[in-house]
Amino acid sequence: MTGASAAKGWVQISRARRRTWPLIAFGERLDRRDTEGQSVGHVYANTIAHGDRYWQRTTPAPAAKYTDHPAVALKEIGVRPSWRKTGTARRIHDTLLANREDQPYVTLMVNPAAGDGKVHALYQSWGYEDLGRSQPSAASPVLTVMIRTVRLGPQDM
């Protein structure tokens, strides 16, 4: 944690393993709290490997360069309304990815209609590119699958 983040009251609360759906899958959850201990936001991700149903549901099929090695799948990121548009979501996102040397890519799914397209545009501004589409269940909308490298180079900033 940098001095600047500590000065703003950022405290990393936990990185934990948790169960997801009926599978026993290990993921990572990172919570951020303000100086009074109130949650300001969180992110949840897990690792997906070659052959994972995440990739199987993506059309068109992703290139092998994305699926041959484990990748980080960002499942959820949330920030309380009073903390939105402050850079909080990006800081939480970047903290989660900070120590992922063994996973070259991070992927996520977004509803392209969320926030009238603003959520999709936000992820693009973070360096994500559209990779394909996925409909995880019959009841869900068709989502846009996005991907980027875990480490952005100067050309991506």
C-alpha positions in Angstrom: 0.0 0.0 0.0 1.4 3.4 -0.9 1.6 6.3 1.4 -1.0 8.1 -0.7 -3.5 5.3 -0.4 -2.9 5.0 3.3 -3.4 8.8 3.7 -6.8 8.5 2.0 -7.8 5.9 4.6 -7.5 2.8 2.4 -7.2 -0.4 4.3 -7.0 -3.8 2.7 -9.3 -6.0 4.8 -9.1 -9.5 3.4 -8.1 -11.8 0.7 -10.1 -14.9 1.3 -11.0 -18.2 -0.4 -14.7 -18.8 -0.8 -17.1 -21.3 -2.3 -18.9 -20.4 -5.5 -22.1 -22.1 -6.8 -22.2 -25.8 -6.3 -18.5 -26.2 -7.2 -15.8 -25.9 -4.6 -13.7 -23.3 -6.4 -11.2 -21.0 -4.8 -11.4 -17.4 -5.6 -10.2 -14.2 -4.2 -12.2 -11.4 -2.7 -10.8 -8.1 -1.8 -12.8 -5.6 0.3 -11.9 -2.0 0.8 -13.0 0.0 3.8 -12.9 3.6 4.8 -11.3 4.9 8.0 -14.5 4.2 10.0 -14.6 0.6 8.8 -17.4 1.0 6.4 -17.2 -1.0 3.2 -16.6 1.2 0.1 -16.3 -1.6 -2.4 -15.2 -5.1 -3.3 -14.0 -7.3 -6.1 -14.3 -11.1 -6.6 -12.3 -13.1 -9.1 -11.2 -16.7 -9.7 -8.8 -18.5 -11.9 -10.0 -20.2 -15.0 -8.0 -22.8 -17.0 -8.0 -24.2 -20.5 -11.3 -26.0 -21.1 -13.2 -24.1 -18.4 -16.9 -23.7 -19.1 -16.3 -19.9 -19.1 -14.3 -20.4 -22.3 -16.6 -23.1 -23.7 -19.5 -20.6 -23.5 -17.6 -17.8 -25.3 -18.4 -17.4 -29.0 -16.5 -17.2 -31.1 -14.0 -19.5 -29.4 -11.2 -17.4 -28.0 -7.7 -17.8 -29.5 -5.4 -20.3 -27.8 -3.1 -17.4 -26.6 -5.9 -16.5 -24.2 -6.9 -20.0 -23.1 -3.6 -22.0 -23.0 -2.6 -20.6 -19.6 -4.7 -19.9 -16.5 -6.4 -16.5 -16.6 -8.1 -14.3 -14.0 -11.8 -14.1 -14.4 -13.2 -11.0 -12.7 -16.6 -12.0 -11.5 -17.9 -9.1 -9.6 -16.8 -5.6 -8.7 -18.9 -3.2 -6.7 -18.5 0.3 -5.2 -21.0 2.0 -2.9 -22.8 4.9 -4.7 -21.1 7.6 -2.6 -17.6 6.3 -3.7 -18.4 6.1 -7.4 -16.5 8.3 -9.9 -13.6 8.6 -7.4 -11.3 6.0 -8.9 -12.2 3.5 -6.2 -13.3 0.7 -8.5 -10.1 1.0 -10.6 -7.9 1.0 -7.4 -9.6 -2.1 -6.1 -9.3 -3.8 -9.5 -5.6 -3.0 -9.8 -4.9 -4.2 -6.3 -6.5 -7.5 -7.1 -4.3 -7.9 -10.1 -1.1 -6.6 -8.5 0.5 -10.1 -7.8 -0.7 -12.1 -10.7 2.6 -12.9 -12.5 1.5 -16.5 -13.4 -1.7 -15.3 -15.1 -1.1 -13.2 -18.2 -4.7 -12.2 -18.9 -7.8 -11.0 -17.0 -11.3 -11.4 -18.5 -14.7 -10.3 -17.5 -18.3 -10.3 -18.8 -20.4 -7.2 -19.0 -24.0 -6.6 -20.0 -23.5 -4.1 -22.9 -26.7 -2.3 -21.9 -25.6 -1.8 -18.3 -25.6 1.9 -17.5 -26.6 2.7 -21.1 -23.2 1.3 -22.2 -21.2 3.3 -19.7 -20.0 0.2 -17.8 -18.7 -1.3 -21.1 -17.0 2.0 -21.9 -15.4 2.1 -18.4 -13.8 -1.3 -18.9 -12.5 -0.2 -22.3 -10.9 2.8 -20.6 -9.1 0.3 -18.3 -7.6 -1.5 -21.3 -10.2 -4.3 -21.9 -11.1 -5.2 -25.4 -14.1 -7.2 -26.7 -13.3 -10.9 -27.2 -16.7 -12.4 -27.9 -20.2 -13.1 -26.4 -21.5 -15.4 -23.8 -24.9 -16.3 -22.4 -24.2 -18.1 -19.1 -27.8 -19.3 -18.7 -31.0 -19.2 -20.7 -32.3 -16.6 -18.3 -29.3 -14.2 -18.6 -28.8 -11.6 -21.3 -26.1 -12.1 -23.8 -23.0 -10.6 -22.3 -19.9 -9.2 -23.9 -16.7 -11.1 -22.9 -13.8 -8.7 -22.5 -10.1 -9.3 -22.0 -6.8 -7.5 -21.4 -3.3 -8.3 -20.1 -2.9 -8.4 -16.4 0.0 -6.0 -16.7 -0.6 -3.0 -18.9 2.4 -1.5 -20.7 2.9 2.2 -21.2 1.2 1.9 -24.7 -2.0 0.7 -22.9 -2.2 3.6 -20.4 
